[in-house]
């Protein structure tokens, strides 16, 4: 298998889910302001953590053996 090992994929997946959870907590605690910077930060962080979680989950699902 080329690329990250299965253990590294699990780490990335769990870390991404933790990052998404922290992002949700931050939005719940602070609220969503109309500031463009907050929308940008939440959007970029959401895409990064969400994309990494989906990518890792897909790689783990395809290589179940």
N, C-alpha and C positions, 0 to 999 in steps of 0.2 A: 504494500500500500504506500503510495507516494503521499507526501504531505504530513500533517500532524498525526500523532499516534492517537489511539482510542482514548487513553487517559487524558491527553491534552484536549481532545474534543469535549470530554466530559467536564473538564475544568472550565473551558470556554463557555460551555452551555450553562453551567451553574453560575459562573461569574456574571454572565449576561442577564440571567434571570434575577440575580441579586441587584444588579445595576438598574434594571427596569423597576424592581420593587422600590429601590431608593428614589428613583425618579418619580414614581407615583406618590410616595410619601411626601416628597418635597413639594409636589404640586398641590396635594391635599392640605398640607400645613401652610404653605405660602399663598396658595391660590394662583389663579392664572391672571396675571396683569395684562394690560394692553401694551405693555412695553415690547417693542420689536426684539430687543435683546433676549428677553425671557423666552419668547416664542422660538427664536433661533436656537438658543441653547437646548430647550426641551426637544425641539425637532431634531436637531443633530444628535443629541444623546439618545433619543428614542430610536432613530434610524440605526445608529451604531449598535446599541445593545440589542434591539429587535432583530436587526439583520444578522448579527453574530449568533444569536440564539437560534434563529431559523436555519442558518447555514450549518451550524454544528449539529442540530437535530436531524437535518437531512442527511448529513454525512454519517451520523451514528445509525440512522435507520437503514441506510443502504448497505452498511458494512456490519451487519448484526452478527456475523459468524465469529 
